[in-house]
Amino acid sequence: MQSPTYILAIESSCDDTSVAVLKNTEVLSNVICTQNVHEEFGGVVPELASREHQKNIVPTVFRALKQANINLEEIAAIGFTRGPGLMGSLLVGVSFVKGLSLALNKPLIEVNHMQAHILAHFAENNKSNNKPKFPFLCLTVSGGHTQIVLVKSVLDFELIGQTKDDAAGEAFDKVAKIMGLPYPGGPVIDKLAKQGNPNRFKFPIASIPDHDFSFSGLKTAILYFLRDSIKEDPDFIENNQTDICASIQYTIVKTLILKLEKASKDLNIKQIAIAGGVSANSELREALTARENSLGWETYIPNFEFCTDNAAMIGISAYFKYLKGDFTDLSVIPEARMKL
């Protein structure tokens, strides 16, 4: 019987320090240390993020190893996020894994953060995992990216659509800030939207060719709408908060789904997945599931723990590259912008 392969994975692309241990595709631990220091600023402050990573990375590694009940000597390789992300945050992770690789004489495996979000569907835990079949389309939606990706295999990706300006997650966060809601704005809007009327206020859906997206116009339209409404009623936002949130969320989700429907029709693919932080949004999940009946889609929605930035998705990506012998040497440097 072949001995198991243990992967230690490090994720430090933005404001969460995460470390995971995988036994082949099984997630033994997936520890996420969230940085609360950014809340008072209404968004991630890059310098503070890198400092928090420096403080958190070593204790997070030890917690992940303890939960997995293994030691460093049992690790076969170290997977890490090379990019895309905040340069300072990435530098902390890359510098750490280089030192660890030298100390343990273990190989390094670089991982593209956006590919990892998609491959999170193949990470196994104690919950049932329904894995997509190739080829499939994945709508990847996060704070910094909105993409539609054709996934041909675990290591073969084709970007077929992306945002031309703001990502969907950025739209949620920026609109929440305009409304005076706490950061991160997406989960707050999602919660308030459940109590509101999504058809109360009408907001525009950008007309962008092919499979691309745009959300900057929506953000501006909402800004002007709220500005004008407040002139007539200073308490407009407070008095209509749930309906505003519901209408905004409806518009963003409809924009995403319309493009996904077009891509599915154009490529004749009905295996459809979502990934990234915004894939935790309840209305997006419901809209995707509804298309199983109306459009005959087979849909794949990740467990909540694999939606936001986490090291388990880095670990599963590293495992597939490990099987191919795709290793990285110590000359590797992080990339803030990294192609899919």
Backbone hydrogen bonds, N-H to C=O, Kabsch-Sander energy under -0.5 kcal/mol:
donor,donor_aa,acceptor,acceptor_aa,energy
6,Y,4,P,-0.5
7,I,5,T,-0.5
7,I,22,L,-2.4
8,L,77,A,-2.2
9,A,7,I,-0.5
9,A,20,A,-2.8
10,I,79,G,-2.2
11,E,18,S,-2.7
17,T,33,C,-2.2
18,S,11,E,-2.3
18,S,16,D,-0.6
19,V,31,V,-2.1
20,A,9,A,-2.0
21,V,29,S,-1.7
22,L,7,I,-2.4
23,K,26,E,-2.8
24,N,5,T,-3.0
24,N,22,L,-0.7
26,E,23,K,-2.2
27,V,124,E,-3.4
28,L,21,V,-2.6
28,L,26,E,-0.7
29,S,21,V,-1.5
31,V,19,V,-2.6
33,C,17,T,-3.5
34,T,32,I,-0.7
35,Q,15,D,-1.1
36,N,34,T,-0.7
39,E,36,N,-1.5
41,F,38,H,-1.4
42,G,38,H,-0.7
42,G,39,E,-1.1
43,G,38,H,-1.2
49,A,45,V,-2.4
50,S,46,P,-2.2
51,R,47,E,-1.7
52,E,48,L,-2.3
53,H,49,A,-2.2
54,Q,50,S,-1.9
55,K,51,R,-1.6
56,N,52,E,-2.2
57,I,53,H,-2.4
60,T,56,N,-2.1
61,V,57,I,-1.9
62,F,58,V,-2.0
63,R,59,P,-2.0
64,A,60,T,-2.2
65,L,61,V,-2.3
66,K,62,F,-2.2
67,Q,63,R,-2.5
68,A,64,A,-1.9
69,N,65,L,-1.0
70,I,65,L,-1.7
74,E,71,N,-1.5
75,I,72,L,-1.4
76,A,6,Y,-3.1
77,A,6,Y,-1.1
78,I,107,P,-2.5
79,G,8,L,-2.8
79,G,77,A,-0.5
80,F,109,I,-2.1
81,T,10,I,-1.3
82,R,80,F,-0.6
82,R,111,V,-2.2
83,G,111,V,-0.9
85,G,336,A,-1.7
86,L,13,S,-2.9
90,L,86,L,-2.8
91,L,87,M,-2.6
92,V,88,G,-1.5
93,G,89,S,-1.6
94,V,90,L,-3.0
95,S,91,L,-2.5
96,F,92,V,-2.0
97,V,93,G,-2.4
98,K,94,V,-1.9
99,G,95,S,-1.9
100,L,96,F,-2.3
101,S,97,V,-2.6
102,L,98,K,-2.2
103,A,99,G,-2.3
104,L,100,L,-2.3
105,N,101,S,-1.7
106,K,101,S,-1.2
108,L,328,T,-0.8
109,I,78,I,-2.5
111,V,80,F,-1.9
113,H,83,G,-3.1
113,H,111,V,-0.6
116,A,112,N,-2.3
117,H,113,H,-1.6
118,I,114,M,-1.2
119,L,115,Q,-2.3
120,A,116,A,-1.1
121,H,118,I,-1.5
122,F,119,L,-2.3
123,A,120,A,-1.4
124,E,25,T,-2.9
125,N,127,K,-0.6
130,N,128,S,-0.6
131,K,129,N,-0.8
136,F,151,V,-1.9
137,L,271,Q,-2.7
138,C,149,V,-2.5
139,L,273,A,-2.7
140,T,138,C,-0.8
140,T,147,Q,-2.6
141,V,139,L,-0.7
141,V,275,A,-2.8
142,S,145,H,-3.1
147,Q,140,T,-2.4
148,I,161,G,-2.7
149,V,138,C,-2.5
150,L,158,E,-3.3
151,V,136,F,-3.2
151,V,149,V,-0.7
152,K,150,L,-0.7
152,K,156,D,-2.5
153,S,156,D,-1.3
156,D,153,S,-1.1
158,E,150,L,-2.2
160,I,148,I,-2.4
160,I,158,E,-0.6
161,G,148,I,-1.3
163,T,146,T,-1.6
164,K,213,F,-2.6
165,D,166,D,-0.5
169,G,142,S,-1.6
171,A,167,A,-2.2
172,F,168,A,-2.2
173,D,169,G,-2.3
174,K,170,E,-3.2
175,V,171,A,-2.3
176,A,172,F,-2.2
177,K,173,D,-1.9
178,I,174,K,-2.1
179,M,175,V,-1.9
180,G,177,K,-1.1
181,L,176,A,-3.1
188,V,184,P,-0.7
189,I,185,G,-2.8
190,D,186,G,-2.4
191,K,187,P,-2.0
192,L,188,V,-2.4
193,A,189,I,-2.7
194,K,190,D,-1.0
194,K,191,K,-0.5
195,Q,192,L,-1.6
196,G,193,A,-1.5
200,R,197,N,-1.4
203,F,201,F,-0.5
206,A,204,P,-0.5
208,I,206,A,-1.0
212,D,209,P,-1.5
213,F,162,Q,-1.8
219,K,215,F,-2.0
220,T,216,S,-2.1
221,A,217,G,-2.6
222,I,218,L,-2.5
223,L,219,K,-2.2
224,Y,220,T,-2.5
225,F,221,A,-2.3
226,L,222,I,-2.7
227,R,223,L,-2.3
228,D,224,Y,-2.6
229,S,225,F,-2.1
230,I,226,L,-2.4
231,K,227,R,-1.2
232,E,228,D,-1.0
233,D,229,S,-2.2
236,F,233,D,-2.3
239,N,235,D,-2.7
240,N,236,F,-1.5
241,Q,238,E,-0.6
244,I,240,N,-2.6
245,C,241,Q,-2.4
246,A,242,T,-2.4
247,S,243,D,-2.4
248,I,244,I,-2.5
249,Q,245,C,-2.7
250,Y,246,A,-2.3
251,T,247,S,-1.8
252,I,248,I,-2.3
253,V,249,Q,-2.7
254,K,250,Y,-2.4
255,T,251,T,-2.1
256,L,252,I,-2.0
257,I,253,V,-2.7
258,L,254,K,-2.5
259,K,255,T,-1.5
260,L,256,L,-1.9
261,E,257,I,-2.8
262,K,258,L,-1.9
263,A,259,K,-2.4
264,S,260,L,-2.4
265,K,261,E,-2.3
266,D,262,K,-3.0
267,L,263,A,-2.3
268,N,264,S,-0.8
269,I,264,S,-1.7
272,I,270,K,-0.9
272,I,298,E,-2.7
273,A,137,L,-3.0
274,I,300,Y,-1.7
275,A,139,L,-2.2
278,V,141,V,-2.0
279,S,141,V,-0.6
279,S,276,G,-1.7
280,A,277,G,-1.5
281,N,278,V,-2.0
285,R,281,N,-2.0
286,E,282,S,-2.3
287,A,283,E,-2.5
288,L,284,L,-2.2
289,T,285,R,-2.3
290,A,286,E,-2.2
291,R,287,A,-0.9
291,R,288,L,-0.8
292,E,289,T,-1.6
293,N,289,T,-0.5
293,N,290,A,-0.8
294,S,290,A,-1.8
295,L,291,R,-2.0
297,W,291,R,-1.7
298,E,270,K,-3.3
299,T,297,W,-0.6
300,Y,272,I,-1.9
306,F,303,N,-2.0
307,C,304,F,-1.6
308,T,304,F,-0.8
314,I,310,N,-0.6
315,G,311,A,-2.6
316,I,312,A,-2.4
317,S,313,M,-1.5
318,A,314,I,-2.4
319,Y,315,G,-2.2
320,F,316,I,-1.8
321,K,317,S,-1.7
322,Y,318,A,-2.4
323,L,319,Y,-2.0
324,K,320,F,-0.8
325,G,322,Y,-1.4
326,D,321,K,-2.8
327,F,325,G,-1.3
328,T,108,L,-2.8
332,V,329,D,-1.5
335,E,82,R,-2.5
338,M,336,A,-0.5
